[in-house]
């Protein structure tokens, strides 16, 4: 309930009462609430276990604006950069998606006016969810990690697993005598550390440095040059610029853990940029998550360095 209480404070009294009534009536589902959607001239929608529950209260434009202003702490201008990205990270690491009339200039979003929808995504960190993946990521003989790519379609848990891997590798793992590593996170969209006023809202470990609100390629180069990470991480790679930055980091002696969208190794190879990384044998392990069981591993490929090819473990 703590996560929900952090979000509920942003709603006007009438909406707050509607939501708390729903939560009380569905107490057994409280921990399963994923999203609360506010749409002007539409009723409140609550996403629970991939199904949407519609509440009676119909949102008016004034209520949408009040909620938006409270999310921005009554200083919309201060949050302009985040607004232009289409979301705002609030205390607790929760994210509020924003839609409305988009203002463009020189092919860039410079503002969103007439806010029409707000989507509160409830953030819940799942500690120890990376234990299965950890077995394949850690190079125990060298107190290091293997360059690793975690792959799945959206919604299968790759970001959640990556976050927990970062926490464990940064803190160190006493049980296997793994000494903690300095980790650098490029958190382009704030989904890993969930920074709020410079403070990670998620536990990403004691030896972790985070740069957010920056493209992955620029962020990786910045961290390598300024923070000397032993491990560098980012979410959802796939562009030509990402590949160039990963090559730069690896050639600088930095290990890496990254995620990408895909269902199998054939789909990864359809992306010419990711295919280049595989061709150059950048990744030592490729972990595919199960599409049916969230957070579970379906298949792992290991690089056969002698034959320069990937084999299923």
N, C-alpha and C positions, 0 to 999 in steps of 0.2 A: 504493500500500500504506500510505502514511502515515495516511490517513483510517481504514483498517481497524484499524491498530495502536492508534489512539487509542480505538477502541471495544472491542477485544479485552481490554484491561486490566481491564474491569469484570466479566469472567467467572471463576468458580472454575476451578481447574486442569483438571479433567476435561473441562469444556465448552470451555475454551480449546484443549486439545489436539485435540478433535473438530473445532473450527472451523479451526484452523491446518492440520490434515490435509486438510480439504475444500478449503481455499484452495490448498494445495500441489498437490493433484490436479487442480485446475481453475485453474491459474495464469493462463491466457489470459482467464479470466472475472473475475479478482479486481477489476478496475476497474469491472465491471458490477454488482457486488453492491449492492443498494439497501437491503435490510432484513435484520435478523436478529431473528426472533420467538421469544420464550420463553413457553411456555404450560405451566402446572402440570399434571403427569400426561400431557403430550403430548411428542412428540419435537421437537427444534429444527427450525425452518423458516428457510431462507435464500432470499430473493427475488433472482433474477438474471434481468435482461431480461424482466420481467413473468411469469416462471415460478417456481414454488416448488420448491425442492429440500429433501427431508426427510432429516435426519440420524438416525443410529441412537439417539443418546443421548436418553433420556426424562427430562424435567425433574421433579424432585420439589419439594415445597413449600418445603423448607429452602433449596434452591438458588435458587428464585425470590426468597425473602426476602433471602438474602445478596446477590444481584445488586442488588436494589432498594435495600438499605441502602448499598451501595457507590456507587451512582448518587447517593444523597443525602448522600454523604460522611459516613455514620454519624451524620447529624443530620437525621432525617426532619422534625422540627418546623420547621427552617430553610427547608425546601422546601415547606412546606404550601400556600402560595399557588399555586405551580406545579402541585403535585399536584392541587389542586382544579380546575385548568384541563385536567387530563388528560394532561399531558406535562411533562418536565423537559429543559431544554437543558443539555448537558454540554460540557466543554472540546472545542474543535474545531468547535462549532456543530451537533453531532449532536443529534437529538431522541429522547427515549425516551418513547414513548406508554405510558400506564398504564390498565389496567382492573382492576376489582375491585368490592367492595361499596360503593356510593356512599352517603354520608351527607348527607341534605338537611336544611336548616333555613330556614324562611321562603322557600321556593322557590329557595334557593341551595345550591350544593355547598359543604360545609364540610370534607369529608374523603373519602378513599377508603381503606377497610379491606380486609383479606384480599386483597391483591394477587394476581391470578390470571394476568395476562399483561403482558409488557413487549415493546415493539416498538422496536428500535434502528434508526432511519432514518439512513443514512449520508449526511452532507452533503458535497457536492463542488461547489465554486464553479467556474463555467465563465466564465473571463475572455474578453472580446471577443465574447461570444455576442450582444451587442446591436447590432452594427455595422449590420445591415440596418435595424433599427428606428430607429437614431440618425438616419438620413437624413430620416425623417419627423418626428422629435421636435424637432430643433434648428431654431431661427429664426436662421439665420446672419447675416442682415442686421442684427439687433438684439442680437447676442450674448446670446440668450435661448432659451427653449423655447416650444413651443406647449402649451397645456393639452391633455393627452393621456389617452385611456382605452385600455388594452390589454385585449382580450377574448379568452377561449377557454374551452372546457370544462376541467375539472380534468385535470392531467397533461400539458399541452401546452407548458409552459415559461414561462408569463407571469411568475411570481415570479422565476425565474432571470434572465430578460431585464430585469425591473425593477431587480433588484439590480445588474446590470452597468451599466445606464444611470445609476444613481445614482453608481456609482464614477467613471464617465467624466465626468459633468457636474460632480461635486464636484472632481475633480482638474484639470479643464480638458483641452482637446485641442489640443496644440501644432500638429498637422498642419493644422488648419483655423483656427488662431488663436482658438479658443474659450476664453475666460477662465473659470476655475472658479467655480462658484456655491456659496453656502451652502445646504445641503440639510437639510431636517428629515424624519426618518423616524418615522412612527407604526407601531411594530412590535408590533401587538396580540398576536400569537401567536408572536413570535420567529422568524419564517420568513425575514425579510429580512437583518437584521444578525446574528441569533443571538447575543444578548448572554449573556456568561458572567461573572458577578461584575463587571458594569459595563463589560466590554470586548467590542466587537464581534468575533466569531470569523470573520466574513466581511469582506473588504475592501470597505468602502462609501465610500472616499474620504477625503481629508484635511480637507475643509470640511463634514463631515456630523455632525449631532447626532441622537441616537437617544433616543426615549422608548418604553419597552416595558412590557408587562403592564398596559396601559390601553386602554380602548375607543377606537376610531378617532376618534369625534367629540370626546371629551374631550381626547385627545392632540393633535389638530390645533389646537384652540383654545389649548391650553397652549403649543405651539410658536410659534404666531403671536404670542402675547402676550409670551412670555419670551425667544425665541431669534432673532426677526427673520429667518426663513428667506426666501431668494429663491425656492426651490422646495420644495414639500411633497409627500410621497409616502406612500402606504399601499396595502395589498393587500386585494383582495376587498371592495370597497364594495358597498352595496346597501340599507342601512336608511335610514329617514327621518332619523335622527340624523346619519348620514354625509353625506347631501345637505345638511342645514342647515350642517354644519361646512365642507363644501367651498364652499358659497356664501359663508360668512363669510370663508374664506381668500382666495378669488378677489376678493371685494369689498375685501379689505385689500391688494390689489395683489400677492398671492403667486401664482406659477405652480404648476401641479400635474401630477403623473403618477400615475395610479391604475390598478388592475386590477379586472376584474369577470368573473363567470362568464357564459358565453353562447356560442352558436354562430353567431349572425348578428344583424343590427341589429333584425330583427323580434323576436327573443327578448329583446333589451335593452329594447325598448319595452313588453314584457309586464310588466316590473317597473315599477310606477307611480313609484317613487322615482327610478330611473335615467332613466325616460322624462321626468321633470320636468327633469333636468339637460340632456337633449338638447333639449327644448322651449325651454329658456332659453339654448341655444347656449353652454353652459359650456365644452364640449370643442371644440377647434379641429381635433383629429385623433382618429380612432377606428381603432385597429389591431386587426384580427382575425387570430389566429394559425391556422396550418394544423393541422387535427386529425389529419392523417396523417403529417406531417413535423414532429416536435417542434422547436420554436424557430424555425420558418420562418413567414413572413408570407403569409397567403392573400389578404387584401383590406384596403385602407385607404380610409377616408372622410375627406374634408376639408370643413370648414364653409365654405360660400359665404356670407360675411358680408353681401353685398349682398342676396341673395335669402333669407337666413336658412334655408338648408337644407343637408343633407349630400349631397355628391356623391362618387362613387367616383373615386379617382385612377387 
